Amino acid sequence: MGRTIHIKMQEKTVQLDLSSDFVTESTIKSQFLLSADAIVSLNYVDEGQQKGCECRNTPELSFVLPKNWPVLQFFVESDKMPSRPVTPITEVSRERPCSPYHPNCKIQLEFILKLMISF
């Protein structure tokens, strides 16, 4: 049975179920939409001190987690930004700008022009 790790980068937090005491760099990059060439560090705060996770290269680049990792909050830092915003889609405005070529917008624009001319 896996245990859950909580990892945060900027405003996005992910929860991953792990079956071992390490997490691969590629997993972190895919969860936060980081490019393959991004340099990544995994940090946490334990007893008021910020610490970084140890890295190992076998069989692939991984971060070794401390013994008490299930109760800690982890933070990702990278030299690259995610490939798209981490803002949830529900927070993105769904309004589109008015096009002068769309019939409804054209009527609105003509009405606004008439009002401006009448002043």
VOLO-479722 format. One record per residue: x, y, z of N, C-alpha, C in turn; residue in three letters. Coordinates in pm, whole numbers, plus 50000, padded with zeros to 5 digits. Layout:
<mifis>
XYZXYZXYZALA/...
</mifis>
This chain:
<mifis>
500844988250000500005000050000500885012450000MET/500615021849909501425033749895501085044449998GLY/502035053250019501815064850105501835077150015ARG/501205087750059501025099549975502035110450010THR/502655116049905503545127549921502825139749865ILE/502995151049933502395163749892503525172749844HIS/503445176749717504495184949656503865197649600ILE/504515208949626503975221849580505015229049496LYS/504535235449387505355244449307504485256349271MET/504895268149310504105280249291502735278249353GLN/501675279149277500325277849331499745263849317GLU/500465254949252499935241549227500485231549328LYS/499595223449384499975212649475499505199549416THR/500395189649415500025176349368500215166349481VAL/499445155749476499575144749570499865132149491GLN/500935125349528501335113149459501405101649557LEU/500885090249518501025078249599502325071349562ASP/503175069349661504475063149638504555049749710LEU/505245040249649505425027149711506815025749771SER/507655036049756509015035449810509405049149865SER/510605050049917511065062449980511855071249884ASP/511455071649759512075080749663511065084449556PHE/511325095649489510475100149379511415104249266VAL/511085100249144511955103049030511795117548984THR/512875122648929512855136248875511855137348760GLU/511775126848678510845127148564509395127848610SER/509075121648723507715122448778507395136848817THR/508325143348883508115157248924507955166248802ILE/508815164348703508735172648582507405170848510LYS/506935158548502505665156248432504485161848510SER/504515161248642503405166448722503305181648716GLN/504435188348702504435203048700504695208748561PHE/504615200348458504745204548319506055211848292LEU/507145206448346508465212248325509135205548207LEU/509965213048136510655207548019511705197348063SER/512105188847971513065178148001514415183748044ALA/514775195747997516085201448032516045210048159ASP/514915210448228514805218348350515635212248462ALA/516285220848541516995216448660516015217648776ILE/515875206948854514855206348958515505203149093VAL/514995209549198515385205749334514115203249414SER/514195193849506513065190349592513465193549735LEU/512705202349801513035207149935511865204750029ASN/512165205650158511135204250261511595211750385TYR/510665214250477510995220650604510765210350713VAL/511805208150795511725198550906512275205351030ASP/511455206051134511825212551260512315226751238GLU/511635234051149511935248051124513105250751032GLY/513735240350979514875242250890514555236950751GLN/514905245150649514705240650511515845231350472GLN/515475220150414516465210150374516165205650231LYS/517175201050164517015195750029517115180650030GLY/516415174249939516465159649929517745155349858CYS/518305144449904519495138649842519115132749706GLU/520015133749609519785128249475520585115449457CYS/520045106549376520795094749333520505092449186ARG/521435086349117521325084548972520975070448928ASN/520755061149019520525047248980519115043149018THR/518345037148935518505035148791518235047648710PRO/517465057248766517315070348701517375080948809GLU/517555093448768517705104248866516485104748957LEU/516725103549088515655103049187516035111249309SER/515015115349383515215122249510514905112449623PHE/515855110749714515675101949830514925109949936VAL/513845104349987512995111350083513415108050226LEU/513265117550319513605114750459512625104550518PRO/513005098750630512185088150691510765092650725LYS/510605105150766509275110150805508555117350690ASN/508875113850565508345121150450506825121650439TRP/506065111550485504605112550466503955124250541PRO/504615129550643504015140450721504585154150683VAL/505445154550582506085167050541505465172650414LEU/505595185750397505205192650273506485195150195GLN/506495191350067507665192949982507435204349883PHE/508545210649841508495221949749509465219449635PHE/509025222449514509865221049395510365234849355VAL/511645235549325512225247649266512865243449135GLU/512785252249036513335249048904513875261648838SER/514825259648747515355270848670514445274348553ASP/513415266248529512455268448419511055270148477LYS/510235276948401508825278348437508035266948374MET/506885263348431506045253248366505685257648225PRO/505435247948138505175251047997503845258047976SER/502965257548071501725265148067501385269248209ARG/500535279048228500235283848362499675272748451PRO/499975273848579499445264148673498095268448729VAL/497545279248676496225283948717495155274148670THR/494285269848760493215260848718492345267348610PRO/491815259348521491015264348409489775271848457ILE/489285268548575488085275248626488345289948659THR/489615293648678489935307548711490225315848587GLU/490325309648472490635316848349489355323048295VAL/489435335448253488265342348198487805335348071SER/486515333448061485955326947943485445337147840ARG/485545349947872485095360147779486115362047669GLU/485605363647549486475365847434486295380147388ARG/487335385947332487195399747283486205400447167PRO/485575411947156484585413947050485295415946916CYS/484855408746816485435409846682484545418746597SER/485125428346526484305436946440483685429346323PRO/484115417046301483595409046190482425400146232TYR/482185399046362481065390946410479805399646407HIS/478685394346355477465402646338477005409446467PRO/476975402246579476515408346704477465419246751ASN/478725416846738479715426846780479675439046689CYS/479445436746561479395447746465478245457146501LYS/477105451746539475955459846579476295467846705ILE/476955461446801477345468346923478315479746893GLN/479285477146808480265487446774479615499146701LEU/478665496446610477965507146540477165515646637GLU/476515509146733475735516346834476645525446917PHE/477785520346957478735528247036479245540146955ILE/479535537946827479995549046742478935559846728LEU/477665555846710476575565646700476465573846828LYS/476605567246942476545574447069477685584547081LEU/478855580447039480015589247048479855601346956MET/479305599146838479135610046741478065619846790ILE/477045614846857475945623446902476365632947014SER/477465630447079477915639347187478635650647130PHE/
</mifis>
